[in-house]
Amino acid sequence: MPIDIRSPVPAYQQIKISVKEAIVTGRLKENDTLPSIREMAQEMKINPNTVARAYRDLEQEGIILPKQGIGNIVIVSPVIVRQSLIEELVGELSLTMTKLKKTGIQFQEFAKVVAKVWESI
């Protein structure tokens, strides 16, 4: 899970997204244990507090559960995480579309840009 330091998305959010993507794609399954905060921080070359914040948020969202002596365990299914990701993305897309609409960009223009970006990924 590399962190893109040039991204406008904060590192802790990038970690959260990476964990959720790993669950949705099956790389992480229910009852799998995440790397410790220290291990993840060393692997990503970031401050352990950043990883701790991501893990805290994932716990608050009901995605992982810390177990004493074991670590942070995935406690949800891919279906639930997928729905959570969709809800987050709808919120982000809504903000972007609102900005575009306020600038006078037409939906057809936006749709062409989306199609072009989608095909380039």
C-alpha positions in Angstrom: 0.0 0.0 0.0 2.2 2.9 -1.1 1.3 6.4 -0.1 1.4 9.1 -2.8 2.9 12.1 -1.0 2.0 14.4 -4.0 -1.7 13.5 -3.6 -4.1 16.1 -2.2 -5.6 13.2 -0.3 -4.2 13.0 3.3 -2.0 9.9 4.0 -4.4 8.5 6.6 -7.3 8.6 4.1 -5.1 6.9 1.5 -4.5 4.1 4.1 -8.2 3.8 4.7 -9.0 3.6 1.0 -6.3 1.0 0.5 -7.6 -1.2 3.3 -11.1 -0.9 2.0 -10.0 -1.7 -1.6 -8.1 -4.7 -0.3 -11.3 -6.0 1.4 -13.5 -5.4 -1.7 -11.0 -7.2 -4.0 -10.5 -10.1 -1.6 -6.9 -9.4 -0.7 -8.1 -9.0 2.9 -11.0 -11.2 4.2 -13.1 -11.2 7.3 -10.9 -12.2 10.3 -7.7 -11.3 8.6 -5.3 -9.3 10.7 -3.9 -6.0 9.5 -0.2 -5.2 10.0 0.6 -3.5 13.3 0.7 0.3 13.4 4.5 0.2 13.7 4.9 -2.3 10.8 2.6 -0.4 8.5 4.4 2.9 9.4 7.8 1.4 8.7 6.6 -0.2 5.5 5.1 3.1 4.2 7.8 5.3 5.7 5.3 7.5 7.5 4.6 8.5 11.1 2.9 5.8 13.2 0.3 8.4 14.3 -0.9 8.6 10.7 -1.5 4.9 10.6 -3.1 5.0 14.1 -5.5 7.7 12.8 -6.5 5.5 9.8 -7.0 2.5 12.0 -9.1 4.5 14.5 -11.3 5.7 11.7 -11.7 2.2 10.3 -12.6 1.0 13.7 -15.2 3.8 14.1 -16.6 2.8 10.7 -17.0 -0.7 12.0 -14.6 -2.2 9.5 -11.8 -3.4 11.8 -11.8 -4.3 15.5 -8.6 -4.1 17.7 -8.1 -7.3 19.7 -5.6 -7.3 22.6 -2.6 -9.4 21.8 -3.8 -10.1 18.2 -4.0 -6.8 16.4 -6.6 -5.2 14.2 -9.0 -7.7 12.6 -11.2 -7.2 9.6 -14.8 -7.7 10.8 -16.9 -6.9 7.7 -17.7 -8.5 4.4 -16.7 -7.1 1.1 -20.3 -6.2 0.3 -20.6 -3.9 3.2 -17.2 -2.2 2.5 -18.2 -1.8 -1.2 -21.4 0.0 -0.2 -19.4 2.2 2.2 -16.9 3.1 -0.7 -19.8 3.8 -3.0 -21.4 6.2 -0.4 -18.0 8.0 0.1 -17.5 8.3 -3.7 -21.0 9.6 -4.2 -20.3 12.4 -1.7 -17.0 13.3 -3.4 -18.6 13.2 -6.8 -21.4 15.4 -5.7 -19.0 18.0 -4.5 -17.1 18.0 -7.8 -20.3 18.1 -9.9 -21.6 21.0 -7.8 -18.5 23.0 -8.5 -18.6 22.1 -12.2 -22.3 23.1 -12.4 -21.7 26.4 -10.7 -19.0 27.2 -13.3 -21.5 26.6 -16.1 -20.1 23.3 -17.4 -22.8 21.3 -19.1 -23.5 17.7 -18.1 -22.6 16.5 -21.6 -19.2 18.0 -21.3 -18.7 16.4 -17.9 -19.8 13.0 -19.2 -17.3 13.2 -22.0 -14.5 14.0 -19.6 -15.6 11.1 -17.3 -15.7 8.7 -20.2 -12.2 9.8 -21.3 -10.7 9.4 -17.9 -12.5 6.1 -17.3 -11.1 4.7 -20.5 -7.5 5.9 -19.7 -7.5 4.0 -16.3 
